[in-house]
């Protein structure tokens, strides 16, 4: 499948203070992040979209305080019920 291209004015690079490569990398990450947040793609597909491995993508989400899961409180309790900290 051919890649999707999005055209933006060149002065956007000046406005955000990034090189073209930095901007493309950040834009891919932010698009992947938002699509994941909306539940439209998995974390694995999101990582693939922004050319990261899944673990690095999830860690980057954590650094931005973006929830990795949307479990309800009772679901979280079940998930962590048997976890012990050594």
C-alpha positions as CSV (number, residue, x, y, z in Angstrom):
1,X,0.0,0.0,0.0
2,X,1.4,3.4,-0.9
3,X,2.2,5.8,2.1
4,X,-0.2,8.5,3.1
5,X,1.3,12.0,2.6
6,X,0.2,15.1,4.4
7,X,1.1,18.5,3.1
8,X,1.9,21.3,5.5
9,X,3.4,24.7,4.9
10,X,7.2,24.9,5.3
11,X,7.0,27.7,7.8
12,X,5.6,25.2,10.4
13,X,9.1,24.1,10.9
14,X,10.1,27.6,12.0
15,X,7.1,28.0,14.2
16,X,7.8,24.8,16.1
17,X,11.6,25.2,16.0
18,X,12.4,21.7,14.7
19,X,14.3,20.3,11.8
20,X,12.2,18.5,9.1
21,X,13.4,15.1,10.4
22,X,12.6,16.0,14.0
23,X,9.2,17.4,13.0
24,X,8.3,14.2,11.0
25,X,9.4,12.0,13.9
26,X,7.4,13.9,16.4
27,X,4.3,14.2,14.2
28,X,4.3,10.4,13.6
29,X,4.6,9.8,17.4
30,X,1.8,12.2,18.2
31,X,-0.5,10.8,15.5
32,X,0.2,7.3,16.7
33,X,-0.4,8.3,20.3
34,X,-3.7,10.0,19.6
35,X,-5.0,7.0,17.5
36,X,-4.0,4.7,20.3
37,X,-5.8,6.9,22.9
38,X,-8.9,6.9,20.8
39,X,-8.8,3.1,20.7
40,X,-8.4,3.0,16.9
41,X,-5.1,1.1,16.8
42,X,-3.2,-1.1,19.2
43,X,-0.1,-0.1,21.0
44,X,1.9,-2.4,18.7
45,X,0.5,-0.8,15.6
46,X,1.0,2.7,17.1
47,X,4.7,1.8,17.8
48,X,5.0,0.6,14.3
49,X,3.5,3.8,12.9
50,X,6.1,5.9,14.7
51,X,8.9,3.5,14.0
52,X,9.5,2.6,17.7
53,X,9.4,-0.8,19.4
54,X,6.3,-1.3,21.6
55,X,8.1,-1.1,24.9
56,X,9.7,2.3,24.0
57,X,6.3,3.6,22.8
58,X,4.6,2.6,26.0
59,X,7.4,4.1,28.1
60,X,7.2,7.4,26.1
61,X,3.4,7.4,26.8
62,X,4.2,7.1,30.5
63,X,6.7,10.0,30.4
64,X,3.8,12.1,29.0
65,X,1.4,10.8,31.7
66,X,-0.8,9.2,29.1
67,X,-2.6,6.1,30.4
68,X,-1.5,2.9,28.8
69,X,-4.8,1.2,29.7
70,X,-8.3,2.2,30.4
71,X,-9.2,-0.4,33.0
72,X,-11.9,0.3,35.6
73,X,-10.9,0.4,39.2
74,X,-12.2,-3.1,39.9
75,X,-10.4,-4.5,36.9
76,X,-7.1,-2.9,38.1
77,X,-7.6,-4.5,41.5
78,X,-8.1,-7.9,39.9
79,X,-5.0,-7.4,37.8
80,X,-2.8,-6.5,40.8
81,X,-4.4,-8.7,43.4
82,X,-1.6,-11.3,43.4
83,X,1.3,-8.9,42.8
84,X,3.8,-8.8,45.7
85,X,6.7,-6.3,46.0
86,X,9.9,-7.9,47.2
